[in-house]
Every structure is written in C-alpha cells, then in structure tokens.
Amino acid sequence: MEPQMRPNPDPKVPSRRKRWTARMNLPQRVPVFVRVSPLGPFRPLRPFCHSLAAFANAQSLLFPLAFAALLSIILSFTTGCETKSRARLEARQAYVEGQEQALEQSRPKPPVVTVTGPVHNRVIPWTDQLTLGQAYLAAEYTGYIRPRLLRVTRDGQTAEIKFSALVNGEDLPLQPGDAIQVVP
C-alpha cells in the first residue's frame, strides 16, 4: 500500500518522489519517507531496504526478512526460559551426583604402588609379597638403556637403590602407598 501524497499541481513536472526514485534507479513502489531536516525541508530519506531494491522488489523481500528477524528474536528469548519444576529437578540431580561422588571418594581404595619414569604401567596393585624387582618388571620399563637407579619414597623418606644392586639380588619389600621413580 502506497502512502498518500498530495497531488502534483503541475502534471508536466514529476513529483519529488518520482525524481528521487528515478535518480536512485529504484522501482516506483519503494516507500519514500519525507522529513524536515536541518539540511533542507522535505529532504527524502533513503528507505532502509534501498540496497535490496536493486536486486528485487523491496516489498516482496521486506516482509519475509522482517518476519525472520522477529522469529529469531522470539526464539532466542524463549529457549532460555526454565520452569521451576525443571530447575528443582536439575538441582536435585546435581545434589545426588555430588553425594555419590563423596561416597565414592570415601570408600577405601585398594592398596597400590605408583611407578614414575619411562614405564608402561604406572599403578601396580600391592600384594603381601611384592618386592621392588617385581614392581619394576610389572611396570614394564620402556627406556632404551637400562636405568641407573630406582628411588623408593615411603612416608616422605627416599631411599636410592642402584639398578646393578637390584640385578645382583639386593631386593626391597614394598608397602602400600610406596612411590617408585625409575631414573634412566
């Protein structure tokens, strides 16, 4: 629907709207808004869809674009809403998960011996007869050269055992929680 305009008193002279739309190479159906500006009275404003009018009829494109923009704004606001019952359910699930994690952490862990350095298995389950040599073999050393020494840390105290002494039969029984460092 075109805006109502005053009739042109002289039919030979084209109206301002026709002159402006002809100069901009726009179809005659593009709405043109007129305002009083400090630069001059009745200066025509460019419609916001003037760049689209060069490609197609502006009225046929304007409604779908406006509808798509409005729909995206509405959807962005509605997807963030959450009901009270859903919030309570999520809070209850988070509470139960936290209780399960606390229970799992409080359970006694099986006794293990940890091995650091170039080894394949870093955690060795502890048994009553576990020795340093058995733990070294179970850890599966991956270095290219044989290790120089093995450091055993127990209750904050560190003991160093040369690998050659271990090969010669000097072995050390291990306790749960011991940490072995293999030094190449």
C-alpha positions as CSV (number, residue, x, y, z in Angstrom):
1,M,0.0,0.0,0.0
2,E,1.4,3.4,-1.0
3,P,1.5,6.3,1.3
4,Q,-0.9,9.1,0.4
5,M,0.7,12.1,-1.3
6,R,-0.6,15.5,-2.3
7,P,-1.5,15.7,-5.9
8,N,1.1,17.4,-8.1
9,P,-0.3,20.8,-9.2
10,D,1.7,20.8,-12.5
11,P,1.4,17.4,-14.2
12,K,4.4,18.2,-16.5
13,V,6.8,18.4,-13.6
14,P,7.5,15.0,-12.0
15,S,7.0,14.8,-8.3
16,R,9.9,14.8,-5.9
17,R,9.3,11.1,-5.2
18,K,9.4,10.2,-8.9
19,R,12.6,12.2,-9.4
20,W,14.3,10.7,-6.4
21,T,13.3,7.1,-7.2
22,A,14.4,7.6,-10.8
23,R,17.7,9.0,-9.7
24,M,18.3,6.0,-7.4
25,N,17.2,3.5,-10.0
26,L,14.6,2.1,-7.7
27,P,11.2,0.8,-8.6
28,Q,8.3,3.2,-8.0
29,R,6.7,1.0,-5.3
30,V,9.6,1.5,-2.8
31,P,8.2,3.7,0.1
32,V,9.9,7.0,0.5
33,F,9.7,8.9,3.7
34,V,10.0,12.7,3.9
35,R,11.1,14.7,6.9
36,V,12.2,18.2,7.7
37,S,16.0,18.2,8.3
38,P,18.4,21.0,9.1
39,L,19.9,20.5,5.6
40,G,16.7,21.4,3.9
41,P,12.9,21.0,4.0
42,F,11.4,17.9,2.6
43,R,14.7,16.1,2.0
44,P,13.8,12.5,1.1
45,L,15.1,9.7,3.4
46,R,16.5,6.6,1.9
47,P,14.4,3.6,2.8
48,F,16.4,1.0,4.9
49,C,15.7,-1.6,2.2
50,H,17.2,0.5,-0.7
51,S,20.1,-1.9,-1.2
52,L,17.7,-4.8,-1.5
53,A,15.6,-3.0,-4.1
54,A,18.4,-3.1,-6.6
55,F,18.2,-6.9,-6.6
56,A,14.4,-7.5,-6.4
57,N,11.2,-5.8,-5.5
58,A,11.6,-4.4,-2.0
59,Q,8.0,-5.1,-0.9
60,S,8.3,-8.8,-1.7
61,L,11.5,-9.1,0.3
62,L,10.8,-6.8,3.2
63,F,8.1,-8.9,4.9
64,P,9.9,-12.2,4.9
65,L,13.1,-10.6,6.2
66,A,11.3,-8.8,9.0
67,F,9.4,-11.9,9.9
68,A,12.6,-14.0,10.1
69,A,14.3,-11.4,12.3
70,L,11.3,-11.2,14.6
71,L,11.1,-15.0,14.8
72,S,14.8,-15.4,15.7
73,I,14.5,-12.8,18.4
74,I,11.4,-14.5,19.9
75,L,13.1,-17.9,19.8
76,S,16.3,-16.6,21.4
77,F,14.2,-15.4,24.4
78,T,12.0,-18.5,24.7
79,T,14.8,-21.1,24.6
80,G,16.4,-19.7,27.7
81,C,13.3,-20.0,29.9
82,E,13.2,-22.7,32.5
83,T,10.3,-23.8,34.7
84,K,10.6,-24.0,38.5
85,S,9.9,-27.8,38.5
86,R,12.7,-28.3,35.9
87,A,15.1,-26.2,38.0
88,R,14.2,-28.2,41.1
89,L,14.8,-31.5,39.2
90,E,18.2,-30.4,38.0
91,A,19.2,-29.2,41.4
92,R,18.1,-32.5,43.0
93,Q,20.1,-34.4,40.3
94,A,23.2,-32.3,40.9
95,Y,22.8,-32.9,44.7
96,V,22.5,-36.7,44.2
97,E,25.6,-36.8,41.9
98,G,27.6,-34.8,44.5
99,Q,26.6,-37.3,47.2
100,E,27.6,-40.2,45.0
101,Q,31.0,-38.7,44.3
102,A,31.6,-38.0,48.0
103,L,30.6,-41.6,48.8
104,E,32.9,-42.9,46.1
105,Q,35.9,-40.9,47.4
106,S,35.3,-42.0,51.0
107,R,35.4,-45.7,50.0
108,P,38.7,-47.4,50.9
109,K,40.9,-47.6,47.8
110,P,42.8,-50.8,47.0
111,P,46.4,-50.6,48.1
112,V,48.7,-49.7,45.2
113,V,52.3,-48.8,44.4
114,T,52.9,-46.0,41.9
115,V,55.8,-46.0,39.5
116,T,57.0,-42.9,37.6
117,G,59.5,-42.5,34.8
118,P,59.7,-44.2,31.4
119,V,57.3,-47.1,32.2
120,H,54.2,-48.5,30.6
121,N,52.2,-49.3,33.8
122,R,52.2,-46.5,36.4
123,V,50.0,-48.2,39.0
124,I,50.8,-51.6,40.4
125,P,48.4,-53.4,42.7
126,W,50.1,-54.2,46.0
127,T,50.3,-57.7,47.4
128,D,52.0,-59.0,50.6
129,Q,55.0,-60.4,48.8
130,L,55.5,-57.5,46.3
131,T,59.2,-56.5,46.0
132,L,61.0,-53.7,44.2
133,G,62.2,-56.1,41.4
134,Q,58.6,-57.5,40.9
135,A,57.2,-53.9,40.7
136,Y,59.9,-52.9,38.2
137,L,59.1,-55.9,36.0
138,A,55.3,-55.3,36.3
139,A,55.7,-51.6,35.4
140,E,57.3,-52.6,32.0
141,Y,60.3,-50.3,31.6
142,T,60.3,-48.6,28.2
143,G,63.6,-46.8,28.1
144,Y,66.4,-47.5,25.6
145,I,69.2,-48.0,28.1
146,R,68.9,-49.7,31.5
147,P,68.1,-47.4,34.4
148,R,70.8,-46.1,36.7
149,L,68.9,-46.2,39.9
150,L,65.5,-46.6,41.5
151,R,64.2,-44.2,44.2
152,V,61.6,-45.5,46.6
153,T,59.7,-43.0,48.6
154,R,57.9,-44.2,51.7
155,D,56.2,-41.8,54.3
156,G,58.2,-38.9,52.9
157,Q,61.6,-40.6,53.2
158,T,63.5,-41.5,50.0
159,A,65.9,-44.5,49.5
160,E,68.0,-44.9,46.4
161,I,68.9,-48.3,45.1
162,K,71.3,-48.8,42.2
163,F,69.9,-50.9,39.4
164,S,73.1,-53.0,39.3
165,A,72.5,-53.9,43.1
166,L,68.9,-54.9,42.2
167,V,70.1,-57.2,39.5
168,N,72.7,-58.7,41.9
169,G,69.9,-59.8,44.2
170,E,69.5,-56.9,46.6
171,D,65.7,-56.5,46.7
172,L,63.4,-54.4,48.9
173,P,59.9,-55.4,50.1
174,L,57.3,-52.7,49.3
175,Q,54.4,-51.4,51.3
176,P,51.1,-50.0,50.1
177,G,51.4,-46.3,49.0
178,D,55.1,-46.5,48.1
179,A,56.2,-44.4,45.1
180,I,59.0,-45.7,42.9
181,Q,60.9,-43.4,40.5
182,V,62.8,-45.0,37.7
183,V,65.9,-42.8,36.8
184,P,67.4,-43.7,33.4
